[in-house]
Amino acid sequence: MRALIENRFGFLALVLIALAALFGVAFVTRQGVAPVPVAAPGRVAVESVSTVCPDPAGARVSAITPPGGKGDGVATVAEVAKPGDKTPGATRLDRPGVLWQREVPGKSGPVEVSGTGAMAAGLEAAQTTRRLTGAERGLAGVRCAEPGAGTWFVGPGPAAADVTLYLTNADAAETIVEVLIYAGEGPVVSDRGNSLVLAPGEHRAVRLRDLAPSPLVMAVEVRTISGRVAASARAVLGKGKGADWLPASAGPATTVVVPGIPGGGGLRELYVTAPGESDTTVHVKALTADGFYAMKNRESLDVPAGSTASLDLSTGIGGQPAAVVLTAEVPVVAGVMATGTGAKPDVAFTAGAPAIEFGSVVADNRGGKGVSSRLILSAPAAAAKVRVQALPRKGAPPPAVDVEIPAARTKEIKLAPPGGGDFSVVVTPLPRSGPVYGGRVLDERTTDGLLLTTQPLALARTWAVVPPVLETADVVLPAAPAQPIAAR
């Protein structure tokens, strides 16, 4: 042994054997280390909401916060004004679950409906105009717009309709807005310039004919360089052909669902825009009560890069309530125009929309003699189940109704609370429901023809998804310098 120790190589071997023994003991007796769980994004209740009704003069403004909020809160309706301007005082909404409605007098500017605390979660507002004569004859309804950094609209161009863009800066800071137009011939560059500066409280109506007079079909992208803007767009077809608002479309995506296409006769025209730099072929499928099907001779639509194309779906859908599901290799945006029947037909628009994962609220619905409201719900991927709750303007709410939508089907639900009248509706997906897309159709029968307006169901402003918060020193440590790349 002494010889082994005096031999330096033998001593090194003994050290290695001892270290190996210690490591073996430590490995056998080690305690299990649980992996650090990765927190999933969480849901928090929305505590502040602001929406702008773009042109309520002569219209009815409806607003509601669904019941169920906890704590205190305030919701108000007030005309948007520049700092220092005198305007009528704000009106307060009563309480959650109670529909507030007012007929707004002529020459009124945009109205801001805002809420905080318990009155913010799910706060929804809409404006609806009903005209029986003139170029704007028809029902024209729109969901009041939340200020943001970007909005899309798809529909007829200035050569087919008088389209007006309504922009409102309800914030206390200046905003710079850029308007981009994608026509059938490609992107439109206006000689007048497409950038606007809106001071705090300023609103402006922009006739798109002044920016692009010739397109028959188009998409409009409104985006801000700084600040936020509430954007809405109205199309007047003229000559007794109807008028309505273009709903905001979901942003560009490779799969787009356009829900809430009403049944009945009349034109059904699809608009698709590919705003990127690549041409694409868009595959089109209708989703009705009978399921999915590719419409004969309308299975696909070629859309050049940076342009908008249209497709007549009138005979393909066959007068049934439907949704249209589009798939493409590049992101697209889409919408549908529906025309009513009669000597003086009205027009309505729907657009690509998200699944109503957190539910949806439609503020303005009506029932009674000659007037009807209905939901058109579609479940393209899996069977769905939702709860539909009507909240009447007067009286106690009726019991909620659970509705099942089979997989790959569309279902129409008539909304008829006891006594008719005006009401709001809340649609809530139930646990284990598949994705649900939908729209609300409001129509009125007159001697001259059917008045018609639609509103795709949007995500309720009830919850916000927030990312997990982790403790880390990275936020205070300087970033590591980038390693130089050796030249070759």
Rosetta blueprint (number, residue, H / E / L):
1 M L
2 R H
3 A H
4 L H
5 I H
6 E H
7 N L
8 R H
9 F H
10 G H
11 F H
12 L H
13 A H
14 L H
15 V H
16 L H
17 I H
18 A H
19 L H
20 A H
21 A H
22 L H
23 F H
24 G H
25 V H
26 A H
27 F H
28 V H
29 T H
30 R L
31 Q L
32 G L
33 V L
34 A L
35 P L
36 V L
37 P L
38 V L
39 A L
40 A L
41 P L
42 G E
43 R E
44 V E
45 A E
46 V L
47 E L
48 S E
49 V E
50 S E
51 T E
52 V E
53 C E
54 P L
55 D L
56 P L
57 A L
58 G L
59 A L
60 R E
61 V E
62 S E
63 A E
64 I E
65 T L
66 P L
67 P L
68 G L
69 G L
70 K L
71 G L
72 D L
73 G E
74 V E
75 A E
76 T E
77 V E
78 A E
79 E E
80 V L
81 A L
82 K L
83 P L
84 G L
85 D L
86 K L
87 T L
88 P L
89 G L
90 A L
91 T E
92 R E
93 L L
94 D L
95 R L
96 P L
97 G L
98 V L
99 L L
100 W E
101 Q E
102 R E
103 E E
104 V L
105 P L
106 G L
107 K L
108 S L
109 G L
110 P L
111 V E
112 E E
113 V E
114 S E
115 G E
116 T E
117 G E
118 A L
119 M L
120 A L
121 A L
122 G L
123 L L
124 E E
125 A E
126 A E
127 Q E
128 T E
129 T E
130 R E
131 R E
132 L L
133 T L
134 G L
135 A L
136 E L
137 R L
138 G E
139 L E
140 A E
141 G E
142 V E
143 R E
144 C L
145 A E
146 E L
147 P L
148 G E
149 A L
150 G E
151 T E
152 W E
153 F E
154 V E
155 G E
156 P E
157 G L
158 P L
159 A L
160 A L
161 A L
162 D E
163 V E
164 T E
165 L E
166 Y E
167 L E
168 T E
169 N L
170 A L
171 D L
172 A L
173 A L
174 E L
175 T E
176 I E
177 V E
178 E E
179 V E
180 L E
181 I E
182 Y E
183 A E
184 G L
185 E L
186 G E
187 P E
188 V E
189 V L
190 S L
191 D L
192 R L
193 G L
194 N L
195 S E
196 L E
197 V E
198 L E
199 A L
200 P L
201 G L
202 E L
203 H E
204 R E
205 A E
206 V E
207 R E
208 L H
209 R H
210 D H
211 L L
212 A L
213 P L
214 S L
215 P L
216 L L
217 V E
218 M E
219 A E
220 V E
221 E E
222 V E
223 R E
224 T E
225 I E
226 S E
227 G L
228 R L
229 V E
230 A E
231 A E
232 S E
233 A E
234 R E
235 A E
236 V E
237 L L
238 G L
239 K L
240 G L
241 K L
242 G L
243 A E
244 D E
245 W E
246 L E
247 P L
248 A L
249 S E
250 A L
251 G L
252 P L
253 A E
254 T E
255 T E
256 V E
257 V E
258 V E
259 P E
260 G E
261 I E
262 P L
263 G L
264 G L
265 G L
266 G L
267 L L
268 R E
269 E E
270 L E
271 Y E
272 V E
273 T E
274 A E
275 P L
276 G L
277 E L
278 S L
279 D L
280 T E
281 T E
282 V E
283 H E
284 V E
285 K E
286 A E
287 L E
288 T E
289 A L
290 D L
291 G E
292 F E
293 Y E
294 A L
295 M L
296 K L
297 N L
298 R L
299 E L
300 S E
301 L E
302 D E
303 V E
304 P L
305 A L
306 G L
307 S E
308 T E
309 A E
310 S E
311 L E
312 D E
313 L L
314 S H
315 T H
316 G H
317 I H
318 G L
319 G L
320 Q L
321 P L
322 A E
323 A E
324 V E
325 V E
326 L E
327 T E
328 A E
329 E E
330 V E
331 P E
332 V E
333 V E
334 A E
335 G E
336 V E
337 M E
338 A E
339 T E
340 G L
341 T L
342 G E
343 A L
344 K L
345 P L
346 D L
347 V E
348 A E
349 F E
350 T E
351 A E
352 G L
353 A L
354 P L
355 A L
356 I L
357 E L
358 F L
359 G L
360 S E
361 V E
362 V E
363 A E
364 D E
365 N E
366 R E
367 G E
368 G E
369 K L
370 G L
371 V E
372 S E
373 S E
374 R E
375 L E
376 I E
377 L E
378 S E
379 A E
380 P L
381 A L
382 A L
383 A L
384 A E
385 K E
386 V E
387 R E
388 V E
389 Q E
390 A E
391 L E
392 P E
393 R L
394 K L
395 G L
396 A L
397 P L
398 P L
399 P L
400 A L
401 V E
402 D E
403 V E
404 E E
405 I E
406 P L
407 A L
408 A L
409 R E
410 T E
411 K E
412 E E
413 I E
414 K E
415 L E
416 A L
417 P L
418 P L
419 G L
420 G L
421 G E
422 D E
423 F E
424 S E
425 V E
426 V E
427 V E
428 T E
429 P E
430 L L
431 P L
432 R L
433 S L
434 G L
435 P L
436 V L
437 Y E
438 G E
439 G E
440 R E
441 V E
442 L E
443 D E
444 E E
445 R E
446 T L
447 T L
448 D L
449 G E
450 L E
451 L E
452 L E
453 T E
454 T E
455 Q E
456 P E
457 L L
458 A L
459 L L
460 A L
461 R L
462 T L
463 W E
464 A E
465 V E
466 V E
467 P L
468 P L
469 V L
470 L L
471 E L
472 T L
473 A H
474 D H
475 V H
476 V L
477 L L
478 P L
479 A L
480 A L
481 P L
482 A L
483 Q L
484 P L
485 I L
486 A L
487 A L
488 R L
